Amino acid sequence: MRLAATLLLVAMACVFMATLAFQGSHPALPWVQAFAEAALVGGLADWFAVTALFRHPLGLPIPHTAIIPANKDRIGDSLATFLKDNFLTPGVVARRLDALDIADAIARWLVADPVPATGKRRGFGPLVARVIEALDQKAIGDLVRDVASNRLRALALSPIVADAIDTTLDRGRHEPLIDSALDWGLETLNSQAPAIRGMVAERTTWLLRMISVDERVSDSLIDGLRRLLTEMRHDPFHPLRSRVGDSLRTWAFDLRHFPESQEKVEAFKDDLIANPAMAGWLAGLWDSARAAMLASLNNPAALPAGKLRPAMKALGERIATDASLRNAINLHLRRAAVGLVNDYGGAIVSLVSDTVRKWDARTVTEKLETAVGRDLQFIRINGTIIGGTIGLVIHALRVAL
């Protein structure tokens, strides 16, 4: 558009120069000359006016040019004042919200059947999903990690471990654990028998090795351990199995009543929380919850049957049929919105003003010129054509007079 306006101005200049060159050769030339001359003046004047809004024409520091860059701070303040006076005052927000039945919209969204994934999604779900996506995920993940870590540190783990041990012993659930441990012991003993024999041989003198004392000791040791483990494995009432249960019961009692035992468990808990892998898992809680929320909000039809959907529908039906509840929800939402505007309206206005102030002059110029650039060039084109038309009118009046 700038090129078109400039070419039109150049064309008028060429026509004007041509009429001067062929002056008097045709009776219509004065009319063409009057049009071209006035069009050239009108086009140049509007070019100067349009350019003066954003920069100095031809780079010359002419007074009252480059108006927008010179007044960008005042423009930002005026824009912020306009927002504050017309949108971000508690009275304006309250009046605009009075006519809105937000609770009814929420009820209709909760009751409505989920839109298929191939259909056009409507309602609050995608909107809430976009709000969640726009949040600072790292900051929220760190917040979840810190909150969860603090809650875990404040949790007394010793009584929980003691209760778990007593419950396990009362219900006999420790027996399979003992059986598994004994099976592992037998497998380990069989696989490590050569290593045991080697260790016994290393600790036996050469004289005893000559009469195979080391082999007899090794075999006795291995056979005795194997026999003990086998008896414990097949005898549920073996004294050593009972000793394991008694030791666990004693430890549970100590965890409830002796600080030194409790400190060991709490120290283990603190070490576990301080582990980087644990910190990563806690921070990942938000990622998992966020993914689940986004999936359900963007595609309500994907919610598991019998889970969240019936509860949402029941809540929506209750809101739709209970006028007092609906009025209460609207009242609280309006108060919340007005409260937010009252508390943060000034901050939002300051944000607009400060943002414009921080822009440099070139940024402001480019943004405004890009937004209205075509219309500005039409001003130049119209100025050229209208100027030429006025030149014709003036020439006609002069001829008539």
Phi, psi and omega per residue, in radians:
M1 nan -0.641 3.095
R2 -1.131 -0.701 3.121
L3 -1.133 -0.716 -3.138
A4 -1.113 -0.771 3.128
A5 -1.116 -0.690 -3.137
T6 -1.187 -0.738 3.123
L7 -1.109 -0.653 3.095
L8 -1.116 -0.690 3.118
L9 -1.145 -0.745 3.105
V10 -1.097 -0.681 3.133
A11 -1.106 -0.731 3.107
M12 -1.111 -0.666 3.104
A13 -1.116 -0.718 3.125
C14 -1.129 -0.731 3.116
V15 -1.106 -0.739 -3.136
F16 -1.099 -0.770 3.119
M17 -1.117 -0.635 3.124
A18 -1.161 -0.678 3.122
T19 -1.163 -0.568 3.076
L20 -1.193 -0.625 -3.121
A21 -1.222 -0.599 -3.089
F22 -1.924 0.567 -3.065
Q23 -1.122 2.288 3.102
G24 1.537 -0.076 -3.100
S25 -1.435 -0.262 -3.128
H26 -2.663 2.474 -3.100
P27 -1.170 -0.324 -3.131
A28 -1.489 -0.232 -3.076
L29 -1.069 -0.659 3.105
P30 -1.057 -0.596 3.097
W31 -1.182 -0.772 3.108
V32 -1.122 -0.710 -3.141
Q33 -1.111 -0.728 3.124
A34 -1.094 -0.722 3.122
F35 -1.129 -0.857 -3.078
A36 -1.125 -0.724 -3.125
E37 -1.112 -0.821 3.138
A38 -1.184 -0.644 3.101
A39 -1.113 -0.697 3.123
L40 -1.123 -0.755 3.112
V41 -1.119 -0.798 3.136
G42 -1.102 -0.731 3.123
G43 -1.135 -0.731 3.126
L44 -1.166 -0.691 3.137
A45 -1.113 -0.758 -3.139
D46 -1.257 -0.559 3.036
W47 -1.075 -0.755 3.124
F48 -1.102 -0.735 -3.104
A49 -1.143 -0.778 -3.125
V50 -1.167 -0.761 -3.129
T51 -1.143 -0.661 -3.098
A52 -1.124 -0.377 3.088
L53 -1.127 -0.637 -2.949
F54 -1.962 -0.420 -3.077
R55 -2.776 3.062 3.079
H56 -1.409 2.158 3.115
P57 -1.032 2.257 -3.126
L58 0.998 0.316 -3.140
G59 1.323 0.114 -3.116
L60 -1.472 2.320 -3.118
P61 -1.363 1.078 3.139
I62 -1.276 2.390 3.141
P63 -1.025 2.570 3.101
H64 1.084 0.601 2.955
T65 -2.076 3.006 -3.003
A66 0.897 0.886 -2.990
I67 -1.156 -0.826 -3.072
I68 -1.157 -0.851 3.093
P69 -1.039 -0.623 -3.107
A70 -1.268 -0.380 -3.063
N71 -2.093 0.415 -3.068
K72 -1.096 -0.623 3.124
D73 -1.138 -0.726 3.124
R74 -1.174 -0.616 3.087
I75 -1.111 -0.765 3.110
G76 -1.086 -0.740 3.111
D77 -1.125 -0.708 3.126
S78 -1.148 -0.699 3.114
L79 -1.125 -0.735 3.128
A80 -1.135 -0.710 3.113
T81 -1.121 -0.676 3.106
F82 -1.092 -0.776 3.104
L83 -1.079 -0.758 -3.098
K84 -1.139 -0.775 -3.050
D85 -1.316 -0.458 -3.013
N86 -1.937 -0.264 -3.071
F87 -2.315 -0.691 -2.913
L88 -1.885 0.708 2.987
T89 -1.967 2.506 -3.111
P90 -0.946 -0.676 -3.131
G91 -1.127 -0.755 3.135
V92 -1.136 -0.783 -3.138
V93 -1.105 -0.717 -3.137
A94 -1.101 -0.743 3.138
R95 -1.139 -0.699 -3.132
R96 -1.209 -0.577 -3.115
L97 -1.426 -0.306 -3.134
D98 -1.046 -0.605 -3.084
A99 -1.507 -0.032 -3.095
L100 -1.773 2.298 3.047
D101 -1.784 1.428 -3.066
I102 -1.168 -0.662 -3.130
A103 -1.084 -0.677 3.113
D104 -1.113 -0.715 3.101
A105 -1.107 -0.714 3.097
I106 -1.099 -0.751 -3.132
A107 -1.094 -0.762 -3.137
R108 -1.127 -0.630 3.118
W109 -1.201 -0.674 -3.136
L110 -1.207 -0.632 -3.070
V111 -1.414 -0.544 -3.046
A112 -1.053 2.524 3.071
D113 -1.175 2.569 -3.134
P114 -1.048 2.451 3.074
V115 -1.356 2.348 3.112
P116 -0.990 2.701 -3.085
A117 -1.053 -0.471 -3.125
T118 -1.484 -0.203 -3.104
G119 -1.510 -3.141 3.137
K120 -1.530 2.099 -3.088
R121 -1.368 2.382 3.096
R122 -2.303 3.003 3.047
G123 1.696 -2.888 -3.024
F124 -1.453 -0.365 -3.045
G125 -0.969 -1.021 3.118
P126 -1.060 -0.580 3.114
L127 -1.125 -0.827 3.115
V128 -1.102 -0.654 3.116
A129 -1.079 -0.726 3.116
R130 -1.146 -0.638 3.098
V131 -1.100 -0.758 3.127
I132 -1.109 -0.722 -3.139
E133 -1.138 -0.504 -3.093
A134 -1.398 -0.184 -3.111
L135 -1.225 2.782 3.076
D136 -1.326 1.727 -3.003
Q137 -1.122 -0.694 -3.128
K138 -1.135 -0.752 -3.120
A139 -1.119 -0.729 3.140
I140 -1.205 -0.701 3.087
G141 -1.044 -0.739 3.095
D142 -1.139 -0.669 3.128
L143 -1.120 -0.782 3.116
V144 -1.071 -0.742 3.134
R145 -1.084 -0.795 -3.115
D146 -1.147 -0.747 3.137
V147 -1.118 -0.794 -3.133
A148 -1.118 -0.710 3.125
S149 -1.105 -0.761 3.125
N150 -1.113 -0.695 3.117
R151 -1.144 -0.686 3.125
L152 -1.165 -0.692 3.125
R153 -1.139 -0.621 -3.137
A154 -1.342 -0.253 -3.117
L155 -1.365 2.238 3.079
A156 -1.389 1.894 -3.041
L157 -1.428 -0.499 -3.047
S158 -1.023 -0.857 3.113
P159 -1.070 -0.600 3.130
I160 -1.154 -0.780 3.116
V161 -1.104 -0.722 3.132
A162 -1.081 -0.788 3.111
D163 -1.092 -0.698 3.135
A164 -1.120 -0.691 3.133
I165 -1.158 -0.811 3.136
D166 -1.081 -0.751 3.122
T167 -1.097 -0.733 3.126
T168 -1.094 -0.754 -3.138
L169 -1.208 -0.729 -3.117
D170 -1.094 -0.595 -3.105
R171 -1.688 0.090 3.075
G172 1.203 0.358 -3.096
R173 -1.383 -0.109 3.085
H174 -1.423 -0.313 -3.106
E175 -1.071 -0.812 3.089
P176 -1.066 -0.550 3.105
L177 -1.170 -0.724 3.103
I178 -1.127 -0.739 3.116
D179 -1.037 -0.755 3.134
S180 -1.122 -0.707 3.126
A181 -1.125 -0.691 3.124
L182 -1.182 -0.710 3.097
D183 -1.070 -0.733 3.099
W184 -1.112 -0.689 3.123
G185 -1.090 -0.735 3.130
L186 -1.138 -0.747 3.125
E187 -1.128 -0.705 3.136
T188 -1.165 -0.723 3.135
L189 -1.077 -0.757 -3.140
N190 -1.151 -0.714 -3.091
S191 -1.295 -0.477 -3.094
Q192 -1.770 0.210 3.134
A193 -1.022 -0.787 3.097
P194 -1.048 -0.668 3.131
A195 -1.152 -0.652 3.112
I196 -1.133 -0.754 3.126
R197 -1.091 -0.669 3.125
G198 -1.143 -0.706 3.134
M199 -1.122 -0.735 3.122
V200 -1.130 -0.695 -3.123
A201 -1.134 -0.670 3.136
E202 -1.096 -0.528 -3.077
R203 -1.673 0.137 3.137
T204 -1.916 2.441 -3.125
T205 -1.223 2.823 -3.094
W206 -1.138 -0.502 -3.119
L207 -1.198 -0.726 3.122
L208 -1.222 -0.564 3.105
R209 -1.156 -0.507 -3.137
M210 -1.141 -0.530 3.137
I211 -1.801 0.329 3.015
S212 1.079 0.533 3.091
V213 -1.163 -0.658 -3.115
D214 -1.083 -0.668 3.137
E215 -1.184 -0.729 3.136
R216 -1.144 -0.702 3.109
V217 -1.110 -0.768 -3.139
S218 -1.082 -0.794 -3.128
D219 -1.128 -0.685 3.135
S220 -1.135 -0.744 -3.131
L221 -1.112 -0.845 -3.104
I222 -1.146 -0.768 -3.139
D223 -1.122 -0.684 -3.141
G224 -1.138 -0.765 3.106
L225 -1.130 -0.726 3.138
R226 -1.110 -0.723 -3.138
R227 -1.143 -0.702 3.140
L228 -1.128 -0.806 -3.122
L229 -1.143 -0.666 -3.136
T230 -1.169 -0.733 3.116
E231 -1.105 -0.748 3.115
M232 -1.127 -0.576 -3.103
R233 -1.226 -0.629 -3.039
H234 -1.775 -0.144 3.141
D235 -1.954 1.794 -3.110
P236 -1.163 -0.246 -3.123
F237 -1.893 0.338 -3.140
H238 -1.077 2.429 -3.083
P239 -0.999 -0.654 -3.133
L240 -1.195 -0.605 3.062
R241 -1.103 -0.714 3.101
S242 -1.129 -0.614 3.121
R243 -1.103 -0.629 3.113
V244 -1.078 -0.821 3.115
G245 -1.093 -0.713 3.131
D246 -1.129 -0.679 3.133
S247 -1.138 -0.714 3.105
L248 -1.135 -0.699 3.137
R249 -1.127 -0.706 3.115
T250 -1.127 -0.695 3.130
W251 -1.132 -0.692 3.094
A252 -1.080 -0.716 3.100
F253 -1.100 -0.747 3.133
D254 -1.105 -0.660 -3.140
L255 -1.126 -0.456 -3.133
R256 -1.500 -0.491 -2.925
H257 -2.153 -0.257 -3.045
F258 -2.037 2.067 -3.095
P259 -1.021 -0.619 -3.094
E260 -1.118 -0.623 3.075
S261 -1.246 -0.686 3.125
Q262 -1.120 -0.667 -3.117
E263 -1.093 -0.623 3.135
K264 -1.123 -0.759 3.140
V265 -1.178 -0.738 -3.138
E266 -1.160 -0.615 3.090
A267 -1.142 -0.703 3.064
F268 -1.072 -0.723 3.124
K269 -1.089 -0.764 -3.130
D270 -1.124 -0.710 3.100
D271 -1.109 -0.658 3.128
L272 -1.154 -0.727 3.140
I273 -1.169 -0.644 -3.122
A274 -1.291 -0.224 -3.138
N275 -1.131 2.293 -3.140
P276 -1.001 -0.601 3.122
A277 -1.127 -0.683 3.086
M278 -1.145 -0.710 3.110
A279 -1.085 -0.714 3.092
G280 -1.118 -0.679 3.134
W281 -1.164 -0.716 3.117
L282 -1.134 -0.714 3.110
A283 -1.143 -0.527 3.125
G284 -1.290 -0.181 3.090
L285 -1.048 -0.706 3.134
W286 -1.165 -0.690 3.129
D287 -1.063 -0.738 3.134
S288 -1.169 -0.793 3.133
A289 -1.131 -0.691 -3.141
R290 -1.118 -0.764 3.137
A291 -1.090 -0.717 3.130
A292 -1.154 -0.741 3.130
M293 -1.130 -0.741 3.141
L294 -1.127 -0.695 3.130
A295 -1.107 -0.731 -3.115
S296 -1.296 -0.594 -3.131
L297 -1.310 -0.673 -3.134
N298 -1.372 -0.423 -3.112
N299 -2.471 1.373 -3.116
P300 -1.017 -0.473 -3.120
A301 -1.155 -0.335 -3.126
A302 -1.451 -0.051 3.128
L303 -1.131 2.432 3.138
P304 -1.051 2.409 3.126
A305 -1.087 2.394 3.093
G306 1.388 0.110 -3.126
K307 -1.795 -1.755 -3.017
L308 -1.445 -0.564 -2.998
R309 -1.057 -0.832 3.114
P310 -1.041 -0.667 3.137
A311 -1.160 -0.710 3.099
M312 -1.095 -0.754 -3.113
K313 -1.155 -0.725 3.119
A314 -1.105 -0.694 3.116
L315 -1.135 -0.740 3.119
G316 -1.098 -0.711 3.113
E317 -1.139 -0.649 3.117
R318 -1.133 -0.765 3.133
I319 -1.128 -0.702 -3.085
A320 -1.170 -0.568 -3.066
T321 -1.676 -0.246 -3.094
D322 -1.841 1.745 -3.080
A323 -1.122 -0.683 -3.132
S324 -1.135 -0.708 3.102
L325 -1.127 -0.730 -3.138
R326 -1.107 -0.748 3.108
N327 -1.118 -0.684 3.131
A328 -1.124 -0.716 3.120
I329 -1.112 -0.799 3.116
N330 -1.047 -0.738 -3.117
L331 -1.098 -0.801 -3.124
H332 -1.169 -0.684 3.117
L333 -1.148 -0.709 3.100
R334 -1.113 -0.759 3.115
R335 -1.092 -0.679 3.129
A336 -1.121 -0.775 -3.138
A337 -1.122 -0.780 3.122
V338 -1.119 -0.692 3.108
G339 -1.103 -0.707 3.106
L340 -1.106 -0.751 3.124
V341 -1.131 -0.725 -3.135
N342 -1.125 -0.659 -3.083
D343 -1.444 -0.647 -2.994
Y344 -2.073 -0.013 3.129
G345 -1.032 -0.782 3.107
G346 -1.075 -0.644 3.122
A347 -1.169 -0.670 3.121
I348 -1.148 -0.755 3.109
V349 -1.077 -0.768 3.113
S350 -1.106 -0.622 3.115
L351 -1.069 -0.779 3.125
V352 -1.089 -0.861 -3.111
S353 -1.084 -0.802 -3.107
D354 -1.175 -0.620 3.129
T355 -1.113 -0.790 3.112
V356 -1.120 -0.672 3.130
R357 -1.115 -0.605 -3.107
K358 -1.342 -0.346 3.078
W359 -1.172 2.517 3.005
D360 -1.411 2.940 -3.050
A361 -1.063 -0.672 -3.123
R362 -1.114 -0.703 -3.136
T363 -1.088 -0.816 3.129
V364 -1.065 -0.776 -3.121
T365 -1.065 -0.818 -3.108
E366 -1.117 -0.723 -3.107
K367 -1.126 -0.805 -3.105
L368 -1.253 -0.700 -3.114
E369 -1.190 -0.618 3.084
T370 -1.183 -0.650 -3.099
A371 -1.177 -0.658 -3.062
V372 -2.108 0.335 -3.027
G373 -1.026 -0.791 -3.101
R374 -1.094 -0.768 -3.139
D375 -1.121 -0.634 3.110
L376 -1.108 -0.697 3.125
Q377 -1.245 -0.537 3.032
F378 -1.131 -0.569 3.062
I379 -1.040 -0.765 3.109
R380 -1.097 -0.766 -3.136
I381 -1.131 -0.803 3.130
N382 -1.097 -0.695 3.111
G383 -1.071 -0.674 3.114
T384 -1.139 -0.832 -3.100
I385 -1.204 -0.799 -3.122
I386 -1.163 -0.654 3.080
G387 -1.051 -0.762 3.095
G388 -1.097 -0.699 3.128
T389 -1.119 -0.740 3.103
I390 -1.117 -0.650 3.086
G391 -1.057 -0.702 3.078
L392 -1.089 -0.749 -3.127
V393 -1.103 -0.772 3.140
I394 -1.109 -0.721 3.132
H395 -1.121 -0.698 3.134
A396 -1.131 -0.693 3.102
L397 -1.124 -0.697 -3.136
R398 -1.120 -0.740 3.117
V399 -1.120 -0.727 -3.102
A400 -1.143 -0.689 -3.111
L401 -1.317 nan nan
